[in-house]
Amino acid sequence: MPKSLFDGRGIDYVEHSFRVFTNESIYSNSKINHRYSDHLPIIAQFSTKPFTQSHKPNYQTKTIKDLYLNGGIDEPVIIKDATLIYKDRYGGAIKDNSRAIYIYTPNLTLQIGHSYDILVEKTKLYHSVLEITKFQVLQQKKASLQGKFLDIKGNTITDEHINEVIASIEGEYKNNKFFYSGGEINIYFQDKSKKPSKASKLRLETVRVTRYKGKLQITVSHASKVQQL
């Protein structure tokens, strides 16, 4: 419904009046009677009195790990104390005490190093990776980035690390792969200007772990730094 039905002028929506109309003649035994449309009618009430909201919804509080385990959300949920650890031109990554997730919102206004309580309103899967696509900020406060970045010294990057940000990693770039102390992983230069023209030993800074077509990769964006060793 448009905002004009909530602005207190003219005709407004009556809270909680929206519903699906059904009765036994239309809908019974889990089937719609063939004499009617396959879409049930919907009903709402409207009034010349200004719209009022009687109470605020009681949203559940979840962790980012919960979002991954559930494959997304069916209704809005609250994520608390999530710090923005990374930002590029397409959005940014936030991390709570459980995991990290990417917010796909170009020109994201959140600030790196700040912690947020957010209301997550919509998520989607992009190449089988969960992203937040719609949210509201409920609270903002200054936070520390200490301990927020992925430390992969001697460890292998796994699916649990998707959307984590690596502050610094060294290795060898060759044939679109990056060979590091924990093994090898695909590498994608989102910022093409930073892609070496040949095999090179590199130090990468502020790179994000992603997945594309089922394969893990390190993404180098305009926010990343690439240094040849």
WORABEL-V211304 format. One record per helix or strand of 3 or more residues. SS is the DSSP state (H for helix, E for strand). FROM is the first residue (numbers start at 1). LEN is the number of residues. If there is no record, write none. Layout:
SS_FROM_LEN + SS_FROM_LEN
This chain:
H_3_3 + E_60_3 + H_64_7 + E_77_12 + E_91_5 + E_100_5 + E_114_13 + E_129_14 + H_159_3 + E_165_10 + E_177_4 + E_183_7 + H_192_3 + E_200_13 + E_215_6 + E_225_4
